[in-house]
Amino acid sequence: MRVVHFCPFSPSKSGMYESTKDQIKYERIEGLDSQLIDPIRPNFVDGVDGYIRTIDFREAMDADVWVVHSNIPPPLKEYIVKNREKHVTVAIMHGPIENMLLKEWAYLEKNIEEEGAFTITHINWIWNHDACVVIDKHAWEISKIFDEYNKLHYIPNSIDLERNPVEGYKWEYLNHPAIISCDVPRIEKLPVHILFSMPGVLERIPTARLSMFALPLVHIEFFRNLVCRSKERQLDFKCCENIQMKMSSLEPFIRGADIGFNSNYSGICSRVHMEMMAMGVPVVSYNGDYTEYHARAFDILSIAEQIEKCWNDLQSSNLRTKTIEYAHKNFDRAYYVKDYVNLYKKLLEEKK
């Protein structure tokens, strides 16, 4: 079976790309000929990232399955409309559902006179492809409302555990517990409440410090404005150890940390939090069965309480070991890729 994945080539810059990379690796292990096409640069064949090498968009015409992560390259859109019987198309919805819905709302506001209401990508992907996959339960509960033709599938998000070993170089933090936030601000996750909770955390654990990673430059300016204008700059000097821009790898900073914080309001476990748990770092969140440390959303005192509870458990139990075991049982891409392969086979058989 030949499979092409449409996803922008963006190593170390995009969670969607890293997830696609994991998918291609394990599809190949399952015996599939899986390749990557950059839909933004459809003729781009020079992208090389380990076992990934981008191929020209024309090679999609010889593939059995098209997996759409972002979009189909413009040169192929007219082709696939005329040749739907030749290929199976599967759309995968990456990212939190709220972010997708907001982008669709903004798009319709801008193009309402030129475009109809059903230009919405979210609904179109469910209706117009042979199958559409959502990767978290929250997105499933919302998306199934629009699944008029029974094309929606839920396959839990997962990672390549081999890329996130417990052993390896780790950053030596000056203060402990070292609390890390690796969320990029979006409509469904604004990582300011963990920052605002730090004075309350320090009342309970004076040695604690927060480090914020993976923030783009414009967000660095926003967060530094917050910390520098706090009373007596308490959020800066007293509460934070690092505020860093995007980098090529978060692994050393995750591996050296004690506690991770998930800012997503729905509590879904995103890729970076799976990576944290795979490396033994427990996560405090607002919801989700991957952790028992649930704070009330936006409640900074509740966040501080859960940080303290998690820190106490880290010192008095085998919480790190249990966290790693949970990740290996629930986040293994090698396991979940089999669901994708079975889906491809089922769709191909139905199309025949």
Secondary structure, 3 states (H helix, E strand, C coil): CEEEEECCCCCCCCHHHHHHHHHHHHHHHCCCEEEEECCCCCCCCCCEECCEEECCHHHHHHCCEEEECCCCCHHHHHHHHHCHHHCEEEEEECCCHHHHHHHHHHHHHHHCCCCCHHHCHHHHHHHHCCEEEECCHHHHHHHHHHCCCCCEEECCCCECHHHCCCCCCCCCCCCCCEEEECCCCECCECCCHHHHCHHHHHHHCCCCEEEEEEECHHHHHHHHHHHHCCHHHHHHHHCEEEEEECCCCCHHHHHCCCEEECCECCCCCCHHHHHHHHCCCCEEECCCCCCCCECCCCCHHHHHHHHHHHHHHHHHCCHHHHHHHHHHHHCEHHHHHHHHHHHHHHHHHHHC
